[in-house]
């Protein structure tokens, strides 16, 4: 597999090698050792989720308090979706920047997002299934959101009629979240992820 860092520190695009013949296809969409070598520390898996969305549904931008945060390793097992990573870490050189990767059931790409980064996606097919593994279990008291249609972020979700949950529609803007101290700090996130590299050494 090819693991390529994105322009936001802490995010990587993973392109697996597909092996196919008339019987079907096989691929390794996740390799513990390859990912650890690329990102500098192991991904400790605590929870795995499946999210199914109709076309035009936008979920996010979600993030968790650091520490412990919640790193994510994501792929689309059915259909297609635009997966978006947002740098919400106050003090980061790319604060407020976003990047997107198309995840689908053709190329079978994956995306790794480290602790402190925001995540969201938009379903591009009638039935899009996102499968993702997390480094920490879901804890509602540590989970937060920034409004996905915030003009400051100006994310191109590639849909004319985004469908949002009530939670996401009521989420604060990036400016509001920063002003109230809701967003993670870049230095704290970096110190935390750096400490993960010491595991097993």
C-alpha positions in Angstrom: 0.0 0.0 0.0 1.0 3.6 -0.6 0.7 5.9 2.4 0.8 9.6 1.5 0.8 12.5 3.9 -1.8 15.2 3.2 -1.0 18.9 3.5 -2.4 18.9 7.0 0.0 17.5 9.6 -1.5 14.3 11.1 -3.5 13.2 8.1 -2.6 10.5 5.6 -4.2 9.0 2.5 -3.8 5.3 2.1 -4.0 3.7 -1.4 -4.1 -0.2 -1.2 -3.0 -2.6 -3.9 -6.0 -4.3 -5.4 -5.6 -7.9 -6.5 -8.4 -9.0 -8.8 -9.4 -11.8 -11.2 -12.7 -13.1 -12.6 -13.6 -14.5 -9.2 -13.5 -11.1 -7.5 -11.0 -8.9 -5.6 -8.8 -8.9 -2.5 -6.9 -6.1 -0.8 -5.3 -5.3 2.5 -7.0 -2.0 3.4 -5.3 -1.8 6.8 -1.8 -2.9 7.9 -0.8 -2.1 11.5 2.9 -2.2 10.8 2.8 -0.1 7.6 0.7 2.6 9.2 2.8 2.8 12.4 5.9 3.2 10.3 4.4 6.0 8.3 2.8 8.0 11.1 5.4 7.3 13.7 3.3 5.4 16.3 0.9 2.5 16.4 -2.8 2.9 16.1 -4.4 1.4 19.2 -7.8 0.2 18.2 -10.7 0.6 20.7 -13.9 0.8 18.6 -15.1 0.2 15.1 -18.1 1.8 13.5 -20.3 1.6 10.4 -22.2 4.7 9.2 -24.7 4.5 6.3 -25.9 7.6 4.6 -28.1 8.7 1.7 -26.9 10.9 -1.1 -26.2 14.5 0.0 -26.0 13.7 3.8 -23.2 15.6 5.4 -21.9 14.4 8.8 -19.4 16.5 10.8 -17.3 18.4 11.4 -16.7 16.3 14.5 -13.7 16.2 16.9 -12.9 15.0 20.5 -11.0 16.5 23.4 -7.3 15.8 23.5 -6.2 13.9 25.5 -7.2 11.3 24.7 -8.8 12.5 21.4 -9.9 9.9 18.9 -7.7 9.0 15.9 -9.7 7.4 13.0 -8.9 5.1 10.1 -11.6 5.2 7.5 -12.7 3.6 4.3 -15.9 3.4 2.2 -17.1 -0.2 1.8 -20.0 0.6 -0.4 -20.8 3.5 -2.7 -18.8 6.7 -2.6 -18.3 9.6 -0.2 -16.2 12.8 0.0 -14.2 12.5 3.2 -13.0 15.8 4.7 -10.3 16.5 7.3 -10.2 19.9 9.0 -7.4 21.4 11.1 -9.1 22.6 14.2 -6.0 22.8 16.3 -5.4 26.3 17.7 -1.8 27.3 17.0 -1.4 24.9 14.0 0.3 26.5 10.9 -2.7 25.1 8.9 -5.4 26.1 11.4 -8.8 26.3 9.6 -7.6 24.5 6.5 -9.4 21.5 5.1 -8.6 18.7 2.6 -10.8 16.1 1.0 -10.3 12.6 -0.3 -12.8 10.6 -2.4 -13.4 7.2 -0.7 -15.3 4.7 -2.7 -15.7 0.9 -3.4 -13.6 1.1 -6.6 -10.2 2.4 -5.5 -10.7 1.3 -1.9 -8.7 4.2 -0.5 -8.5 4.8 3.3 -7.8 7.9 5.4 -6.0 8.2 8.7 -6.8 11.2 10.9 -4.8 11.8 14.1 -6.1 13.1 17.4 -7.3 16.7 17.4 -8.3 16.9 13.7 -11.9 17.5 12.7 -13.6 15.0 10.4 -16.7 15.1 8.2 -18.0 13.5 5.0 -20.7 13.8 2.4 -22.4 10.8 0.7 -21.9 10.9 -3.0 -23.9 7.8 -3.9 -27.5 6.8 -3.1 -26.2 4.4 -0.4 -22.7 5.2 1.0 -21.3 3.1 3.8 -18.3 4.4 5.9 -16.4 1.9 8.0 -14.0 3.4 10.5 -11.8 2.3 13.4 -11.1 4.5 16.4 -8.3 4.8 18.9 -10.7 5.6 21.8 -14.3 4.6 22.6 -17.1 7.1 22.1 -17.6 9.4 25.0 -20.3 12.0 24.5 -18.9 14.4 27.1 -15.7 14.7 25.1 -17.3 14.9 21.6 -17.8 18.2 19.9 -18.7 19.7 16.5 -18.1 22.7 14.3 -20.8 23.8 11.8 -20.0 22.1 8.5 -21.3 25.0 6.5 -19.3 27.6 8.3 -18.3 30.4 5.8 -14.9 30.7 7.5 -14.1 27.1 6.6 -15.8 27.3 3.2 -15.8 23.5 2.7 -16.8 22.4 -0.8 -19.0 19.4 0.1 -19.9 18.9 -3.6 -23.6 18.9 -3.0 -26.2 21.6 -3.7 -28.5 20.5 -0.9 -26.6 19.2 2.1 -28.7 17.3 4.6 -27.6 17.9 8.2 -28.5 16.4 11.6 -30.0 18.7 14.2 -26.7 18.4 16.2 -24.6 19.5 13.2 -27.0 22.3 12.2 -26.8 23.8 15.7 -23.0 23.4 16.0 -21.0 26.6 16.6 -18.8 28.3 13.9 -15.1 27.9 14.0 -14.8 31.4 15.4 -17.3 30.7 18.2 -15.7 27.3 19.1 -12.3 29.0 19.3 -13.6 31.9 21.4 -15.2 29.6 24.0 -12.1 27.4 24.3 -13.7 24.4 22.7 -11.0 23.6 20.1 -7.9 21.5 20.8 -4.5 23.1 21.1 -1.9 22.2 18.5 1.0 21.8 21.0 -1.1 19.5 23.3 -2.1 17.4 20.3 1.5 17.1 19.1 2.8 16.2 22.6 0.2 13.6 22.9 0.8 11.9 19.5 4.6 12.1 20.1 4.1 10.2 23.3 2.4 7.4 21.4 5.6 6.8 19.5 7.3 5.8 22.8 5.0 2.8 23.1 6.9 -0.5 22.7 10.3 1.2 22.4 
